[in-house]
Amino acid sequence: MGDEGIVVVSILGGIGLMIPTLVLWQRRKEARLAAKERIELPIESMGRTILVMLAAILVLPVGVGLVGTFANDWMRHHALGMTLGSIGGTLAVLLLAMTGTGRLRSVGRLVLDAGRLELEERGQPASWIALDRPFEMLEARSGPDGLGMLAQVVALRQEDRALAFSYLVPVQGHGMLRGRRIDAPIGPLLSGECRVLHDRLRAAPTCRPVAPDGEPGVLEA
C-alpha cells in the first residue's frame, strides 16, 4: 500500500473510531447530568466558538510550516509521518482548545434548580419560570429536512412571563424533535445534553403541553 493509501485508511479508521467515541461520551455526560438535582448548562457564543476553532485548526499547520523552513529535507523524508501527525495533532489541539475555553466562550447559562427554571444571558434581564405553578410548553423542531444538524425548540409561558431555548440534536442521535417544524431555532442554542433538562420539564406535573398547531404567540419569548 502506498503512502496515499495509508493516509486514506488512517483517516477513515480515525473517523470510524471517533463517531462511537463521541456518542458514548455524550451519553455519559447526559447520565451524569441526569443524576444531579441542579442542572446548569452554559450558553456559548457561536462567534467566539468559531474563532476558537479556527485558531486551533490553524495552530499546527502554521507551526509545521515554520519548522519546514528550517528542516525541509527532514520533512520530505518523513512526509507520511508528518501528514498523519498533523491530522492527529490538529484534532488534539482542537479538543484541548474547546475544553479549555468554556469560560471564555460563555455568555450566559440556563439553570434548573429548586423548582425554578432561569435563563441568564449577558446584557439581558434574566427570565424565569416557576415549576410549582402551571406553565405551558410548546415544542417545535428546526433545521433541514435532509442530513445535517437539527434543533429542538422549547418555548415556555407562564402568566405574563415567557422563556425559550433550543438545543442541537444530531440526525443520527437520540433527541426529542417533537412538534411542528419552524424556520429557525428560538432563544439561545445549547448543546445536546440540554435534552436532560427538557426531559425534566416534560415530567413536571405542572407542565401543560401546547398542541403543535397551537397559538404561534407561545413561541414569542
Summary of the structure (lengths in Angstrom):
residues: 221
radius of gyration: 21.9
end to end distance: 58.5
largest distance: 72.0
contacts: 610
relative contact order: 0.14
helix: 47%
strand: 27%
